Structure formats: structure tokens, C-alpha cells
Amino acid sequence: MTTRGAGQPEGGLNAAATRFIERLMAVGIDGLGPFDSARTVAAGALKHARGDDEQALRVLARDHRQLGAVGGFATGLGGFFTMPVSLPANVIEFYLLATRLTAATAAVRGYDVDKPEVRSAVLLTLVGADSDDLLRKAGLKTPGGKLSSLATDRLPASALMVLNKAVAFRLVGRVGQSAFSRLGRAVPVVGGVIGAGVDVYMLSRIGRQAAKEFPPLAPSER
């Protein structure tokens, strides 16, 4: 991998991937405007669940599925005529929700989502089975295959930057695949139902994966 010189501009896909991953972390984890941060929604879920971590995770998953269903339906409602605009918007919205759901799950389980290592582990959760491949390419290993091992390590900033960018490229590459998987949106109304169903299903999968990758931390580890 070639290292960029100081001040050298990034171009094309490289710049797009960098902006995309920065947006996921800045908005999906830290929140912006009406989009609450992962810490805020985690605290709200714990309060609703009266401190029960597992119930709080169910609340988080339910709330994000509902948001995903609304967003998926709304952006698919117009069908073919609005697809060029609505599909990219929905993909970005989906990944923001997925990022926040994953980060909030980590926060409920006792992880500090302000730590760079935890944030990278959150991003890796979004790529599912591809996470092992990306870790291997970045020269990193996680004992037992758990991303929580990455989240509790102290890693060089350069290694995390390489890892985050690799995740960004993988996610940006999936945007096109998402377009083909949602061609049913070309039909008004039916497209909305399909969009809602796809987003709910994928958020459910990511929520389960996040709960698996971030097991509860012992009080001494928090």
C-alpha cells in the first residue's frame, strides 16, 4: 500500500470511501442534529429496560428495525422514477442506522465507543464474514475471531486507519450490489414494501452479529 504524501489530495473512489467512513463514524456513532448518538440511544434503551442489558439490546434492535422499515418504505415508494435519488439516500441511511445499532450494542455491553479500537470494531461488524479477510490484509489478528479482542487492544493509529479504509472500500463496493438486490423498487408501492423488508432483515442480522461480537465486559474491564 502506497503512503500518501502530506497534503496530497485523495481522488476518486479513495476520497469517496474516506468521506463515507468518516460520515459513518461522525454521524452513526456520535450523532448529528436529530440523529441521536449511539451513547444516547444506548442509555435510553437501558433506562427503558430498567438496567437489563439483554432487554436493552432487544429494545435497540426493535427501534432500529422500525426506523429501517420506515426509511426503506419511504425511499422505495416512488418506484423507478425516484430510484436514482432515493436508492443512494436509503443506502446511506441504512448504514448510518446499522452503525448506530452496532455502536449502541457495544455501549450497552460496556465498551467505550469513543476509543478508536472500538470504533474500528464497530465498522468491521458491518461487513460481517468479510471482517476476517480485512483484518488479515491489515496484518491484524483477533484471538478466537472475536472483534471484541480488537476493541480491547491498543493499536497504532496507522493500523486502524488502514483497517477503516479497507472497511470503507468494502462497504462502498456493496452500494452497487444493493442497487441490484432492490430492483423491485422499480414498481411504485411494491418497491416500498420490498425496501422495508430488506432493511428490516439486514438490520436484524447486523444486530445479532453485534451482540455476538461484543460480549459483556466484566466490571473490571470497563
N, C-alpha and C positions, 0 to 999 in steps of 0.2 A: 504493500500500500504506500503510495507516494504522499509525503507530508507536504501540505501547502505552505508556502512562504508567508511570512507575516504580511497582512494587508492584501494578499492575493484574493481576488474575488472568486466566489464559487459560481458555477454556471449550470444551467440546465437542470437535469434530474438531481444532481448533487445538492444544489441550492434548494430545490423544491422539497427534497427529503429532509434537509436540515430544518427548514421552516415548519414542516409538518410535525416533526418530533418535538420541536420547541413549543409549538402550539399545544400539542397533547399534554406536555408537562405543565405548561404555564396555566392553561385553562382547565384541562381534565383533572389535574391534581390540586392546583392552587385556587382554582375558581376565578370567575370574572363576571362582574355585574350580577345579573340574576342567576347565573350558573354557580351554585354553591360549591365550595371546595370539598375535597374528599374528607378532610377533618370534620367539617361542619356536618356533612350528611352521616358520617360515622357516629358522631356524638348524638345526633338526632335519633338514629336507629337504636343506639344503646339506651337512650332515655326512654324511647317507646317500648323497648324490650325489658325495661327495668334492670338493666345491667347484665342480662343474659346474652353472652356473646353469640351463641348459636342462633338464638331467636333474632338477634340484631342482624345477622347475616341473611336470614330469611326475609327480613324487612327490606334490607338493601336490595336483594335480588328482585323482590316483588315490585318495589318502587321503580327500579331501573327498567324492568320489563314493561311496565306501564308507560314509562316515558318513551321507550323504544317503539312500542306499538303505536303511540300517537304520532311520533315523528315519521315512522315508516309508512303509516297510512296516509298522512298528510302529503308527504313528498311523492307518493305513488299515485295519488288521487287523480292527477291531471292526465295521466297516461302518456302517450307518445309525444304529444306536443310540448309538454313541460319537462320531459326526461333529460335533455341536455343540461338544464339548470338544476332540477330537483335531485338527480342522482348524485352528483358530486356533493351537494349540500347534505344529503342523507348519509353518505359515506363518512363525511367529516363528523356529523352529529353522532353517528353510531360509535365511532372510535373515541370521541370525547366521553360518551356515556360509559363505554367499556373501560376506558382508562380510569374514570372516577370510581366505577364499581370495584375495580381491582384494587385501587389505592385505598378506598374506604374499607374494603375487606381486610387489607393489611393493617390499617389503623385500628380496626376493631380487635384484631389479634395481637395488638401491642407493638407493632413496628412503627418506627419514626419515618413518616413519609417525606420529611424534609431531608433525610440522608440521601446522598447521590446513589449509593448502592441499592437502597430500597426502591428508588425511583426507576433505576435501570431494571430491577427485578419485576417491577410493575409492568414496564413496557414489554419485557420478554414474555410475560404471561399472555399478552395479546396475540403472539404468534404461535401459541400452542406447541405442537410437536416440533416445530422448526427451532425452538429455543436451544435445544442441544447442539444443533448444527451451527447456530450463530455463536454460541459460547465456544465451541471448538475452534471456529475460524478466528475468534478473537483471542485464542490462547488461554482461555479460562476454563476451569473445571468446577463443578459443584458436587460435593460428596453426596452420594445417594440420589443424584439427579434432581435434588430439590432446589428451587430458586431461592428458598429462604436462606440457604447457605451463602449464596451471593449477597443477599440482603444484610447479613450479619458480619460480612467481611469488610476489611478496609482495603480498598483497591485504588490504584493510581488513577488520577483523573484522566490520563491519556487512554487507559484501557477502557474506562467507562464511556469515553467519547467515541471510541471505535465501535464499541458494542451498541451504543444508542443509534449511531448512524447506520449500522447494519440492520437494526430493527426497523429504522425508518425506510430503508430501501425495500425491505421485505413487505412492509405494510403498503407503501406506495404502489408496489408491484401488484398487490392484491386489489387495488381500486379497479383496475380494468377487469379482473376476474369477477368482481362483484357486479359490474355492469352486465356481463353475460349471464350471470346467475339470476338476474332480476328482470329478464326481458319481458316477463309477464306484465310489467308495469306499462307496457305499450297500450294496454287496454284500460281505459278510464274505469275507476271504481274497483274493478278486479285487481288492477295494479296496486291499489292502496291496500287491499286485503293481503295480497302476496307480500308486499313490502313490510307490513306489520308483522306477518307471520315469520318471515325470515329474520327480522331484527330481534323478535322475542326469542326465537330459537337460539340464535347466536349469542345473545346476552346471557341466556340461561347456561349455555356451555361455558362461557367465559367466567361466569360467577362460580360455577362448580370447580373450574380449574383454579381460580384464585383461592378458593377455600382450601384446596388441596396443596397448593404451592406455598401458602403462608399459614402453617400450623401455629397454634397458640404459643406465644413466648412465655417462658417462666418469668415470674416477677423479677427475679434477679437479672434477667436479660433485657428488661425493658428500660 
